[in-house]
Amino acid sequence: MMTKTGLISAGFAWLLTAVAAQAAGDAFKVCADPNNPPYSDQKGGGFENKIAELFAKELDKKLVYTWFPQRMGFIRNTLKAKEPDSEEYKCDVVMGLPAGYDQAATTKPYYRSTYALVYVRKKGWDDIHSAAHLDALSPDRKAKLRIAMFDGSPATTWLLKHKLVEQGVPYQSMTADATINTAQTLEKELLAGKIDMAIVWGPMAGYLVHHNKPGTFAMIPMQSEEGVRFDFPMSMGVRIPDKARKEQLEALIDKKAADIEVLLKKYHVPLLDKDGKLLTPAEE
Amino acid sequence: MKKPVKSWLVASSVASLLAVPGVSFANAEVEALTKDTKNFATWGGNYAGTRYSTLDQINFKNAKHLQPVWTFSTGMLRGHEGGPLVINDVIYIHTGYPHKVYALDQATQSVLWEYVYAPDKGTDQSQVISVMCCDVVNRGLAYGDGKLFLAQGDATLVALDAKTGKVVWKVKNGDPKTGMTATNAPLVVKDKVLTGISGGEFGVRGFLAAYNIKDGSLAWKKFSMGPDDEVGLDPASTMTWTDGKMAPVGKDSSLKTWQGDQWKIGGGTTWGWYSYDPELNLVYYGSGNPSTWNPVQRPGDNKWSMTIWARDVDTGEAKWVYQMTPHDEWDYDGINEMVLVDQEMTAKDGSKHSKLLVHFDRNGFGYTLDRVTGELLVAEKFDKAVNWATHVDMKTGRPQVNPKYSTQHGGQDVDTKGICPSAMGAKNEAPVTYSPKTKLIYIPGNHTCMNYEPFEVEYTAGQPYVGATLNIFPAKANVKTGEKESSNHMGSFTAWDPATGSIAWQVDEPFSLWSGMVSTAGDIVVYGTLEGYLKVRDAKTGEELYRFKTPSGIIGNVSTWTYNGKQYIGVLSGIGGWAGVGMAAGLEGDTEGLGAVGAYKGLSSHTKLGGVFTVFTLP
């Protein structure tokens, strides 16, 4: 149901290329959010873009995107949407979905990350080196703390369990504005001192570190505990019946595992091994 | 706005006195229009929302002879909720987002004018669609002061000239970039038009807003949760059912039931229907589920989500409130319509009441309250399959939750099985009808249960967290008794006695009923089905008198009116909405569309997409 206006705003010029590439039948078609760093953006700056490039090159196919804000309705408007008057789908692969996500068939995980506590250095919180330090804060320091609280995030459950919810400043996990990304909002609010810290998903924590001068941000990976799970494996997604493509992607994930790990480390994503042990040191 | 009782009363009466000269008496006009049976002038047929017509040309004896006499394609594929308005011989129909509105001439059955939605500069339609949870439906138009009002998907309220379709004014009621969208049917009352907001999934803090009908300026806006002044609560004079009687809500009644600042993203959206009592000057509506979905993360009663509201139309101040599902764990959105019933009844304590408010909540309870005072009179299951609560304690007014079906009690890794009703509710948004002749309410029932499984979900790209996956399936328990049964039916046509809170009689329907009903003095009840049938039943017995298969599944509301002295019935078909989102959007997995697709996949062998308006009459 994309209208003409919708097409234009999604990048009309790009769509022409897409059609041409499809006609040739040689495209690696990825469904992605046009503005969601560090995962993807329209300039190809996200790590999911880089992995997509790697795979397209390996398959000797042209990389083609369908852009749509990644939230409710993303799968139905991309992976499961057909081109008008065609049996061709708009795109075939979503580069980042939680393993086992039920609206798509997910590949074996290609990385596993965890939530991390982030704060701006030299603002009076530098003595905090673990989540336990937050628990141990003196009442007067605790009273001053303003920590981002995301709707539906396991971090909110953690804040409740650790009696820090009164310190919570509510944010939407799912940004409704396609032009603003949660990681960017956080960066702005943290640097401006509107909030002191946040517990966010690893790649987003990595974005804050990666996108600023070294040493600006402190990043402390969180550990899962009874009733709060922080670590999750991430996969790629295809349409459920699309078994051949899933196998193809899994072969590529195996083949390119080392390259993927180097790339994720470059983006400062905290990585865990399959047993849940931290692979990378807490990079800052 | 926090005022002592006395000055508040004085202020409001002074305001209404001052308001008399120069006021547009749109309500007098709307009231007059609704009393003339040639019209169907509001979503509910009248301010009381009874969807009852005194017309009796089409009646239980001759309904079998009904015929479709003309049809009109809307040209749109997605779901068509809401129903036609008929005002002074012109029929107005509308579509979901991006909207079209057609004014149809009955003499020629052709288009008088057509309004085509045009986004404001900077509004990206794919952005708006991506924040609408359950298809791009819209629940209908409102009329008053020569204007038609439409709450557009992008949360703008537009006033159209009823004669030309030209935009008279437009106001931004919310910003889709914060997750706000609009799907409600507005209501014109006095010199104001009332509208609400959708977007609970994004943590939008719900509100009801009143705009001045002349120019679209904001008259008042009252939230569902937060500080007393923003919610429009007077700690001393706003009443609620407390310990078997009405008592003041007290200071900070909302803030006290949330932890920290969570109320700021508290949900309680207001995307349903609004009713009005001109004598009491009160508007009635329900607020939706609290946000976030995960109940573990929002300890407390989360007031005033899931609440029935009675507000003064001039000031927006709440006269009384009643919370149906404190600390919701099941997504039993409390937005279903409030029906204002004038009927004598004696409550269990012997007290007499005649001005009633009747509401059938998604949570499966049918409520009767005294709409003057807010007293709780009846709270009984209108589908006995309901199991999440054993009953409502009439003294506290609180549902007695069965821990077995508490999704929170089950915990993070437990799949809580067989909760009834499903998150779609024992009845969803489709409005009921009340016949003062039979003194019964006819309910479009949704007879389904769910498994509620915490699951890694992601809304924002690559950010997993534990949410909930729903599986929805037929209840397989008798509507009247709750006893196990083998039938796979998912719908129920239920006749309900609002004075006693009992099921008078009931008829099974194969699919959930998602169409607003109409009843008439001809002792018939008319509604649509998801397979696409327009059905007429005998209001006294439930016997099916007539059915006709329209071109698509019906999630729209039936209207009836006269033209040149002849009675007509009309309905929009066009499958979609939550029940049909699977079909409308091409989903496949059983848990997609918030769990709707698995339950409704049988539908695709019955009907296909496409909006069509069909008009029926006797030969």
Interface residues (C-beta under 8 A of the other chain):
Chain A: M1 M2 T3 T5 G6 S9 A10 A32 D33 N36 Y39 S40 E48 F68 P69 Q70 R71 M72 G73 F74 I75 R76 N77 K80 A81 K82 G96 L97 P98 A99 G100 Y101 D102 Q103 M149 D151 G152 S153 P154 T156 T157 L160 V165 E166 Q167 G168 V169 P170 Y171 Q172 S173 M174 T175 A176 D177 A178 T179 I180 T182 W201 P203 M204 G227 R229 F232 M234 I240
Chain B: L77 R78 P98 P119 D124 Q125 S126 Q127 I129 S130 V131 M132 C133 V136 P176 K177 T178 G179 M180 G199 E201 F202 G203 Q259 G260 D261 Q262 K264 I265 S291 T292 W293 N294 V296 Q297 P299 G411 Q412 F455 E456 V457 E458 Y459 T460 A461 G462 Q463 P464 Y465 V466 G467 T469 A585 G586 L587 E588 G589 T591 E592
